[in-house]
Amino acid sequence: METKYKKDLKELNISQIVTIIRGNDNTSSNIVKHLSEIEQSVANIQHNSKTINASLISNFLSNDVEKWAEEFRVSHHMRCLDMYEEMLAVIDRAIELKRGFQLRDTQLLTVLALLVNDNSTLAQVSTGEGKSFIVVAIAIIKVLFGEKVDIITSSSVLAQRDAVANNDIYGLFGLSVSHNCSEQIEERKEAYSSNQIVYGDLGNFQRDYLLDRFYGKRILGDRSFENVIVDEVDSMLLDKGNNILYLSHDIAGMDKLESVYLYIWQMVNTPTDLSEDELTQAIDSNKLEKLLSPDFTQYKDRLSFFIWSRIDRETNVQVPNFLKEFVERHLDSWISSALTALYMVPGQYYVVDVYRSGTSADRIANVIILDRDTGTDQLKHGCQLSTQSLKAVFISNVTYLKKYKLLYGLTGTLGSQRERHLLEEIHQ
């Protein structure tokens, strides 16, 4: 068994990779058309045969890379495979100078294949093939042509890591990079306005887009939707394609609803099926005397009067006219939430603790929901009520990503044939 399934640790060469790509029915016809040229370009880079002004790129030092990048930015260059080959050779040398290794055939071919295709392109690159450096190479080439690039990772932790870790490589080409993972709006504004390349997870990009377009925060500045490089693109478009990011906001006057919440919670906590006659019998003075300890029997008449006054009083919850329709629409869901909160177990579905995000000096205990979507537990534990907020601004993963002119997606697997067709339909 071990012999039969022994791993082949020998890396495929460029010719073998090209053969596999040609035999894949999902490969873009435009990429197939350029495969022979791409194969030759990869061979040229790997054989260190590329020269600029009679100087081998493979012999470039850091100052040579910086000089080349500076001259490239002030010159006009045609976008063609030969130009991409030269640029990628310089990038390959820069990575070797900073990391001590060169790009592999798979990485070189992927970069060139994505760039020669004029449409949004998704690439299946096996885990361990070095997608991070593919992303770096594509970003550098795009920015050198005067465009800006957004790079979407699977988490904010990876976004911060890659932005910092690859800063030295981008720096050789005079490019600036940052991330949008800060909680401070001003820091994110600076990231978008001062850097050609911005890393972040999808939720952070969606959040800033909604804040910019619908709340007038001007976070994005003049940044447009030119290029986006997405890692694990299948997860974001298929597994989480229908995921929606909501931004909630406070509405003036919602604090007037606290009396409604309190009344609902009181009714949920004091249910009774007794009729008025049965209630009268339940608070008979003689029965009260039996229930009370000897020290309090002298107060039975006062207690009886107090209970009767509570029963006879008219219950009247005041709701402002402009909120009446809102209350009528949400009353059933509020009652349902109150009933859910009544039976939720502390420590299992929620905890009561001081909010520790570091963004507020407020040390008032609050309810932190662990699972279910209800805030009625604040009443349950006597915590300060948070103001009712509305979710009126939202955007799905697919809708956001389709805003970009070009999308370059990388993933370890593009799924089944049906899933691949769906991805193709989304980005046609």
Sequence and secondary structure as in RCSB ss.txt:
>XXXX:A:sequence
METKYKKDLKELNISQIVTIIRGNDNTSSNIVKHLSEIEQSVANIQHNSKTINASLISNFLSNDVEKWAEEFRVS
HHMRCLDMYEEMLAVIDRAIELKRGFQLRDTQLLTVLALLVNDNSTLAQVSTGEGKSFIVVAIAIIKVLFGEKVD
IITSSSVLAQRDAVANNDIYGLFGLSVSHNCSEQIEERKEAYSSNQIVYGDLGNFQRDYLLDRFYGKRILGDRSF
ENVIVDEVDSMLLDKGNNILYLSHDIAGMDKLESVYLYIWQMVNTPTDLSEDELTQAIDSNKLEKLLSPDFTQYK
DRLSFFIWSRIDRETNVQVPNFLKEFVERHLDSWISSALTALYMVPGQYYVVDVYRSGTSADRIANVIILDRDTG
TDQLKHGCQLSTQSLKAVFISNVTYLKKYKLLYGLTGTLGSQRERHLLEEIHQ
>XXXX:A:secstr
 TTTT    S   HHHHHHHHHT TTS HHHHHHHHHHHHHHHHHHTT  EETTEEGGG  HHHHHHHHHHHHHS
    SHHHHHHHHHHHHHHHHHHHS    HHHHHHHHHHHH SS EEEE  TTS HHHHHHHHHHHHHHTT  EE
EEESSHHHHHHHHHHTHHHHHHTT  EEES  S HHHHHHHHHH SEEEEEHHHHHHHHHHHHHS    STT  S
 EEEEETHHIIIIITTT EEEEEEE TTGGGGHHHHHHHHHHHHS     HHHHHHHT HHHHHHHS GGGGGGH
HHHHHHHHHHHHS       HHHHHHHHHHHHHHHHHHHHHHH  BTTTEEEEE  SSS     EEEEESSSS  
THHHHTT      EEEEEEEEHHHHHTTSSEEEEEES   SHHHHHHHHHHT 
